[in-house]
């Protein structure tokens, strides 16, 4: 399973980690975590202590906003 995850490019994955989302978007990891933990954030998924990002919703969110 882990090997398959590494073969699939980030832009084809449904869910990515905060670290992958930071590399994908160019946003700093601390800023991205703060955005994901904000009330009403629709692109983040909490999995225990790990925060996952729904890439498709994140892309739509990034298209809408003018300033991070």
Beta strands, then each sheet from edge to edge (+ up, - down):
strand 1: 15-17
strand 2: 44-47
strand 3: 50-54
sheet 1: 1+ 3- 2+
end
